[in-house]
Amino acid sequence: MTAKRHVNSLLGNIDWLSVAIYLALVTIGWFNIYASLYDETQVFAFDIHQRYFMQLLWIGVSLLVAFAILLIDD
């Protein structure tokens, strides 16, 4: 099987509605964390010492792990 067919079959087997709902809930949750910890005196929005940045970091890590699992699970 060629690499293009593998990618097409891999992406074709994903439930995109579930992915969209998951991403919407994660985004809404992150905005809620950011809004609750918002500080007008903070100059830089993505400060590594803030909880919302750590949450954003974990969101990114979880997306990378999910993609890796998707690639491994053949």
C-alpha positions in Angstrom: 0.0 0.0 0.0 1.4 3.4 -0.9 1.9 6.1 1.7 -0.9 8.3 0.2 -3.4 5.5 0.4 -2.4 4.8 4.0 -2.9 8.4 4.9 -6.3 8.5 3.1 -7.5 5.4 4.8 -6.2 6.6 8.2 -8.0 9.9 7.9 -11.1 8.3 6.4 -11.6 6.1 9.5 -11.7 9.0 11.9 -15.0 10.1 13.4 -14.7 13.8 12.6 -17.8 14.8 14.5 -16.3 13.5 17.7 -13.0 15.2 17.0 -14.7 18.5 16.4 -16.8 18.2 19.6 -13.7 17.3 21.6 -11.7 20.3 20.2 -14.6 22.6 20.8 -14.9 21.5 24.4 -11.2 21.7 25.0 -11.1 25.2 23.5 -14.0 26.4 25.6 -12.4 24.9 28.7 -9.1 26.6 28.0 -10.9 30.0 27.4 -12.6 29.6 30.7 -9.3 29.0 32.5 -7.7 31.9 30.7 -10.7 34.2 31.5 -10.8 33.3 35.2 -7.0 34.0 35.6 -6.9 37.0 33.4 -4.7 39.8 34.7 -4.6 43.2 33.0 -1.1 43.9 34.4 0.3 40.8 32.6 2.1 42.1 29.6 2.7 38.7 27.8 -0.4 36.5 27.5 1.6 33.2 27.3 3.6 33.2 30.5 4.9 29.8 31.3 4.3 30.3 35.0 0.5 30.7 34.5 -1.9 27.9 34.8 -3.6 28.6 31.5 -0.2 28.3 29.7 0.4 24.9 31.4 -3.1 23.8 30.3 -2.4 24.9 26.8 0.9 22.9 26.9 -0.9 19.8 28.1 -3.5 20.2 25.3 -0.7 20.3 22.8 0.9 17.2 24.3 -2.3 15.3 24.3 -3.0 16.1 20.7 0.5 14.9 19.7 0.1 11.7 21.7 -3.3 11.1 20.1 -1.8 11.6 16.7 1.0 9.2 17.5 -1.4 6.6 18.7 -3.4 7.0 15.6 -0.3 6.4 13.5 0.8 3.4 15.6 -2.6 1.7 15.7 -2.6 0.1 12.3 
